Amino acid sequence: MTRTRPLLPLLGLAVALLSAAPVLAQAPAGAPRPAAKAATVSDALKVPRPKGGEWLGLYLMDKKVGYFFTDLALVPGRTDQVKSINELVFKATVGTRVSERVHREERIYEAKPNGRLLSFVVEQRGDGGDQRMEGTNTPQGLRVVRKRPGLPDELRTLPASPEKVEDADQARVAVFRKATVEGTITDGTDLTSYKVTTTVEPAEERMVRGVKVRLGKAQTISEKEKVPVLAYVTEQGEMVEVDFGQTMKARSESEAVAKRLDVVEVFGLTRIVLPRQLPTEARAIPGRAVMVMTGLPEKFQKDNYRQKYVRMPNGQVEVTLSADFPKPTHLKPLPLADPEGGDNLKATIIVESDNADIIKLSKQLVGKEKDAHAAARKINEWVAKNLVKDYGASADRASDVLRQMKGDCTEHSLLAVALLRAAGIPARRVDGVVYMVNEDKVPAFYWHEWVEAYVGEWTQMDPTFNQPVADATHFAVGQEGNAEITPLIGQLKVVEVKDKPSATPGR
């Protein structure tokens, strides 16, 4: 059975942090303010930070899987511009393959208060493909040139980014001002601008290198990731720890130590072991599976057509998963309107449903079919049968998947969603876990991605496993590769597999 890829939500959060990495360091609330420079200089330059930048090791469930470097300073030889540098390296073993991603960003801002973002360079290497994006931001718009080896350059013109220099170091600015700071970060992967908010938290005392010190604390949340990020720094402005929930942490280290990584096998580290196998019924259509879980926050416990929840004592929740074909009386013809406002039909820089090759293939696959469900099944089956299942061939954009014609669950789902949207079928990627019993015979959930399409009602399909209906071994917790689900890794547990649900009514 093809191994699935659990790295997407984790990488999504880690890469997103690069845009806000300087945000994670700040002076403590009780520290004296440094002497102000010129009145025309942004507060982002008035706060203390280690000269020459900082190195931090990145840990997943106490295993080191990467490191990042961050710095913010005036552009050498200039007093009117600021450069922010952030670089992430992520490396882990998946089965017999090594997955490695390098993501580096350099951003230039005006140095004055509320100085605007002027330009950026984003470089990506390794897992997901090699590319360089060069952006120029003016009040008239954001112009981005995408460069890839052996391919022609691509030009994309977007609305102007409202990002300011204070957004590159929100947390320090928030503590300096003793006030909440709100702003915008233009994401270095999807080029969309997201609101970012930082609030000052009460200071804490901790042991740092054997000495008890008072640490400043601030919390940053992006509307994209929705994962509270807590940063702790000394009175000298040294960032000593950053917490991304209980799953991931970054710790201050020397460059040499930060680059010394553990050998981490991600599947074994992040899987959710079950106390016994799921019943055969879970793989039938219609089918059902019932479990008792812990570590599932209330915000994830929302009943829908596939998943029902019953709260139990001691933080446990009974989860009933069900799978069935959509009702024939609900099916509609092509094209369909998005029942949720339009985002599920939108072409994006990642889900390129407006790409000429994807539009052409979608038309070929759908042909003269008018029934949306039948068309969706054709697309799902084609992706399942024609993409080579290869973990080491990741791609971050649908057109890249189509060009290389191989990948794991994320590539299968990304291409399927792009083809569905191009056919006029609202669709999105679904993130969660899928039940498998691998070579070691241990029943477990593994992190996975599949597809949800609207064909008159919502239905889930799995192009990785060629399932026209994703069976009841699929437990969904998020959408579109969003890192909001990352804190579940290592926290979500299955304590019981049941043969049938309890008689207790749902909420």
N, C-alpha and C positions, 0 to 999 in steps of 0.2 A: 504493500500500500504506500502511496506517495506520502512522504513526510510533509507536514504543513509548516508554515512560517510564522513563529510567534513574535518576531522582532518588530513588526510594523508599529504597534502602539508605542513601544518603547523608543524606537528610532524617531517616531513622530514627535514625541516629547523632547528628546535629547536635541534633535535638530532645531526645534522651535526655541529651545533655550538659547541657542546661539544668537538669535536676534535680540534677546533680552539678557544675555550673560552678564554684561556689566551691571544690569539691574540688580543682580544678586549680591552685590557687595555694597555695604553702606557703613557710614560712621554710626556708632551707637548713640542712643538718645541723650546720654549724659555726657558725651564728649564735648570739649570746647570746640567752637567753630574755628576753622583756620582763618587767618587774615584774608579779607576780601581782596581780590585783584581789582582790575578796573571794573567800574560799574557796568560796563557794556559786556562783561564776560558772563556766560551762563553759569548758573549754580552747579551744573555738572562738572565744571572745572574748579570749583572752589572747595570741594570736599576732598578729604585725604584718601589716597589709595596707594598701594605699593608701587614704587617706581619700576618700570620695566615689565609690568603685567604680572599675572598670577597663573599658576598651574594647579589644576585640581584633578584628582583621580575620580573616576566615575564608577560607582559600585551598584550592582544589581543583586539584591538579597545577599549582601556582604561579599559578593564575588566581583573582582574588578574586571569590567568589560570595556573600559575606555578611559579617556582623559580629555580635558579641554583646557585651552589657553584663552585668556581674555585680557584686554587692555584698552584704555581710553586715554588719549593725550592729544595735545596740539600737533598738527601736521608739522614735521620738522621744517624750520625756516619760515614758518608763518604764524601769525597771531590771530588770524581771522577764521581759521578752519580747524576742525577737530576730526581725528581719525579714531574709529572704533574697530578693533580687531577681535574676532572670535573664531576659534578653530576647535572642532570636535573630531576625535578619532574613536571609532567604536569597532570592537573586534571580538568575535565569539565563534565557537565551533557549533555547527548544526549537523548532527549525524557525523558523516565523514568529511564534510566540507567546512571551510573557514569563510565566514562572512565578515567583511571589513568595509567600513565606510569612512571616508574623510570628507568633512564639510567645513569650508572656511569662508568667512565673510569679512570684508572690509567696507566700512561705511564712512562717508565724509559728510560732515555737517558744518553749517555756519557756527562760529564760536559764540555769537552773541546770545542773549536771553531769547528763548523760543526760536533759536536758529533752526532753519529748515534743513531737511535731508537734501543733499546736493547730488550724491551719486553713491553707487555701491558696486562691488564685484563679489559674486558668489561662485565659488568653485566646489565641485563635487567630484570625488573619485571613488572607485571601487564598487561595492554593492549598490545597484541602482543605476550604474553607468557613469561615464565621465562627461562633464559638461562645465561650461563657464558662462555665467550670465552677467552682462555689464549693463547697469542701469543708470540713467541720467534723469533726475527729477527736476522739473521746472513747474512754475504755477500753471502752465498750459497742459501738463501731462507727464506721465512716467514712460520713458522710452527704454525698452529692454532688448538687448541683442543677445540671443542664445547661440553659443558656439559649441560644436561637438566634433570630435575627430572624424574626418572622412565624410562629413555631411555639410551641406550648405548652411550658412548662418540663417537664423530666423529672427525676424523683427516683430515685436509686440508692443503696441501702444495702449497704455492703460490710464485711468484717471490719476491725477497727481496725488502723490502720497502726502498725507498731512503730518507725517512723522517729524518730531522735533528732537533737538540734541538732548533735551532733558529725558526723552523717552529711552535713550541709550543708557541711562543710569538712573532710572526712576527711584530706586530704593534709597540711594544716598541723598538724592534731591528731596525725597519725602522726609527723611530724618532731619536734614539740614533745615527744612522749612517747618518741621514739626506739624506736617499736614499731609493729607492724602493727595497723591498725584495721579492724575488720569491723563492718558495719552494714547498714542497709536504706534504699533510696530507693523511694518510691511514685511510679511513672512518671506523668508528666503527660499522657500520651496514652491509655494503656490502663488506668490506675488500678490496676495490679497492683504489688505490692511485690516488689522484687528485691534479692538480696544484693549488696552492693558491698564490695570489699576494696581497701585501699591499703597498699602496702609502700614503705619508704624505700629509695632507690637511692643508690649512691655519688655524691658531688658531682662536677661537671664544671666545667672552665674554658672559657669561650667569649668571643668578641668581641661586645660589646654597645655599639652606638653608637660604635664605634671604640676601645673600651677593653676590655682583657681583664679579665673578672670571674669570680669563683667563683660558680657557680649551684647551688642546691639542686635535688634531683631526686626525684620520687616517681612511682610507677606505680599507676594506679587501674583496676580491672576490675569491670564489672557482669556478673552472671550472665545478664542479658538480652542485652547487646550483645556480650560476649566479645571486645571490642577493647581491647587494652592502650593506655591513655592516659598519655603521659609529659608531665609539666609541669616547667618550668625557671623558677626565680625568683631574684632578687637577694637579698642579705643584708637589704635593706630590705623584702622581701616583695613586690616588684613582679614580677608574672608577665610574662615576656618571650616565652615560646613554649610552645605545647602541641602535641604531635605525636600524631595519630591514625593510626598506621602511617605509611607513606610517601606515602599518597594525600592526606591532609588535614592542614593545619596552621593554628593560630591564632597570630597575632603581635600583640604589644602595640603599640598605636597611639593617637594622640590621637583624640578623638571625630570631628573633622572628617575625618581621614585614614581612619579605620575605615569611615565611611559612604560613602567614595568607591569605588564598585564598578567592576570591569571589565565589559565587554560580553562575556559568555561564552556560546557556543553549545554546549550540553551534548552533543548527539549527536556532533558532530565531535570534541569533546574526549575523550569517554569510550569511543568505539567501539573495537573491536579489529579492525584491518584484516587480512585474510587474504592470503597470497601469491598465491592463485588461487581461483577459484570452487569451491564444493563440487560433487561429482558429482551428476548427476540422481537417482541412487539415494537420496540423502539425503532427498528429498521423497516417496519411495514408501513404502507400507505393505504388507508389511514393508520397512524401509529401513535404510541404514547410512551413517555418515560416519566417517572416520579422520583424525586430525590429530596433529601433534606440537606440544606447548605448553611454554612456560617461564613462570615466575612463579606456578606453582600449588603452594602449600604442601602438604606431605604429608597434613595433616589433611583436605584436600578430596579426596584420592585414595582413595575408598572404593568398591569395586566394588558394583554393584547390578544390577537386571534391565535397566537401560537404558545404563549407563555402565561401561566396563572400562578399567583403567589398566595400563600397562607402563612401569616406570621405565627411563630411558635415561641415558647418561653426561651429565655437565655440567649437571645439574639439569633435564634435559628429561624429558618424560613423553608417551608415546603414549596418546591417548585414542580409544576406539572408542565411538561413539554408535549406538544401535540403537533401532528403534521397531517395535512389532507389536501386534496386537490381543490382549487377554487370552485365555487358553486357555478354551474353552467348558466344559471339565470342571471348571474352578476357580470358575465363576460361582456366586453364591449369591443367595437371595431376600432381600427387604426384611423387617424392618430388620436391619442387621448390627451386630455388636459391633466396637469399635475394636481391632484387633490390637496396638495400641501403648498400651493402657491407658485411653483415654478422651478425651484432649485433642483428638483429631480429630473428636469429636462435640460438643465443649463449646461452649456459647453464651458469647460474650464481649462486651465493650462495643464491639468493632470488628466481629467476625463475629457479628452479631445473629440467630442461627438461632432464637432464642426470640421474635423480633418477630412480632406478630400478622399483619402484612401479608406478611411473608416466609413464614410458615407457611401462610397461605392460598394464596399463589401456588405454593408448592412442591406442595401437595396437588393444585392444578389441573393443574400440569404433569405430575405423575406419574400422576394418575388411578388406574386400577385395576391399573396395571403392578406386577407382583410381582418381576420380574427386576431386580436392582440395577443391572446394567450398562446395560440398556435405559433405566431411569429416569434414570441419570446422563447418558446421551447426549441424552435429551429436554431436560434442564436446560441442558446445555452448548449445544445448538443454539438454544434459546430465547434465552439471554443473547446469543449471537453475533448473532442476527438482529434483536433488539429494542433493544439498547443502541446509541445513536448514538455513533460513534467520534469523540470530541472531546477533544483534549488539555487544553483550557482549562477543563474542567468536572470537576476532581478532587473526590473525596469520601473521607473517612477512615473512614466507617462504612457497613455494608451497607444500612441503612434509608435513608440519604441517597442512595446510588446508585439504589435502587429509586424513590425519589421524583423524582429528576432525570432518570433514564433515559438517561444519557450519561456518557462518560468514556473513559479509555484502558485499557491492559492491566490496571492495578491495580484499576480499578473493575469491569471484566469479571470478573476472578478473584475479587475480594472478594464480589460478589453471587453468583457461581456456587457458591462454597464455602458461603456461608450457606444457599442453597437446598438444596444437597446434604446438609448436616448436618440441616436441618429435615426432610428426607425419610428420615432414618435411615441415610445413607451417610457413613461416615467420609471426611473430605476436608481438604485443606490447600492453601495457596498455595505455589507453587514459584518461587524467584527464580533468575535466571541470565541467559543471553544467547541471542538467536535470530539466525539468519543471514538477512541481507537484502542486496539490491543496490538501493540507492536511486537517485535521479536522477543522481548523479555517477558511476554505474556502478562504484563501488568495492565489491568483495565484503567484507563486514564482519559482525562480531557486534555486536548492540546490546543493551543491558540491557533485560530483559523480565520479565514475570511471567505464570505460567499456573497450572494446577490439577492436583492429584493426588488420585485417589479410590480407595477400597478397595471393590471389587465382588466379593470372593472372592480377589482378588490386587490389588496396586496397579497402577493404570494412569494415565497422564498424558493430559490433554486441554487444548486451547487454545481458550477461548471468544472470545478476541480475533479469531483467524483461522478460527474455526468448524472446528476439527480435532477429530474424535472421538478420534483418537489424535495426540498431539503428535508431529510427525515428528522425524527424526533431525537436524534443523537446530537443535534445542533442546538446550542444554548447561546443566544444573542445577548450582548451587553452594550453594544455601541454601533456607530455608523461612520462610514467614510474615513476609516483610519484615524479617528480622533483619539488623542492621547488621554482623554478623560478616563478611559478604562485602565490605564497603566497601573494605578494603585491597587487594582484587584490582583495583579500578579503576585503570587506568594501569600496573599491573604485569603482568597476564596478557597473554601474547603467543601468537600462532599462528605458528610458524616454518615449518611444512610441512603441506600437505594431501596425504594419501596416497590411493591407489586401493583399498588393502586393508591390513589390519593385518599387523604383522610376525609371524613364526613363534615369536617369543620368548614363552614361557608367562607368564601373569600371576603375581602373588604367590600 
